[in-house]
Amino acid sequence: MPDKMEESLSRLLGGLHLDDITAELCDFTIEEQNAANEAQGIQPTASSDFVPVLGKNITYIVACVLINDSDQVLMMQEAKKSCAGKWYLPAGRMEQGESICDAAAREVYEETGLNVEMTTLLGLEAAGGSWFRFVLTGRVTGGELKTPARADQESLQAKWISDLAEVSLRANDIVGLIELARMYKNRGSNPWHSAILPTKFSHHKNYLRVVVAIRKRATNNLHILLSERNTYHFPTVEIHPARSLHSTLRKFMIEMFGADLPQHRPHGVLTIEHSPSAPPHTTDGLCITLLVAFRPALEEVSLIGKCVWHELSKEIGEQLGRILASKNMTIPLHVVR
């Protein structure tokens, strides 16, 4: 059975989704996280039956960074009273019933007048466990750039901007996103992740799936961590809405490796799975697959949870090794708090 997990790993490395995450495939639910806290005298900060619903208890933001062949970035001038006249990327809240790419294309059209086809994710940002911003880029397929004569409640106008110093920004949080998009567009032969878009696959709740990679000193071969709970799968934790992703990840890793947690680092995101469910089970769940790299050798790491290390075959081991060797081979995750 572990060998079949290499097929699943290959899908994830290709930006594809896996099967639905049932209760049997979630290793650390919010209910179990709350129970662990209560055992330490800490009161729960989220309901054990938390279900993500846009506009109610979860916020998804989309932002699109478009760079043209003249290295200019597409920007819009805000119409909202709180920031009227300021400039920003086309961005906004997802609405119920939208996919991530559809929401991004809608925001670009409403705020700039241009039609855009999304080509890849550039980044994922998270604040707490209930606010996520999906940063994408794409290519213009049509439309007409909005001029001041077509100003509306969405924006006053849109322009291709060469130098950010030319305009007054609504906020500086987009400066790094614009630089990342320029680096991606001008990457040339430099190692970089392939075009990865969110896959249209629905989840009832919000999950963080981890692909934990480690090398065995004796052979220098890569191993990945598999959960043995019920059936072999990649370790998966329900995202706690009141904690940062880093906090959720750390508490999950302690469940598997103990309080003396070996040194490790999140490398980046491999996939994001999301699609609005059909009524009557309308939820807005997602699954983020995060690649985590361990620094110590396998021989130095002890497991306390129901997990096992699986040695990868040469071909997929080399593929994963190339990804681990460059920080740009996965989608960057930025945890705001």
Buried (B, 14 or more C-beta within 10 A) or exposed (E): EEEEBBEBBBBBBEBBBBEEBEEEBBBBBBBBBBEBBEEEEEEBEBEEEBBBEBEEBBBBBBBBBBBEEEEBBBBBBBBEEEBEEBBBBBBBBBEEBBBBBBBBBBBBBBBBBBBBEBBBBBBBBBBBBBBBBBBBBBEBEEBEBBEEEBEEEBBBBBBBBEEBEEBEBBEEBBEEBBEBBBBBBEEEEEEBBEEBBBBBBBBBBBBBBBBBBBBBEEEEBBBBBBBBBEEBBBBBBBBBBBBBBEBBBBBBBBBBBBEEEBEBEBBBBBBBBBBBBEEEEBBBBBBBBBBBBBEEBBEEBEEEBBBBBBEBEEEBBEBBBEBBEEEBBBBBBBBEE
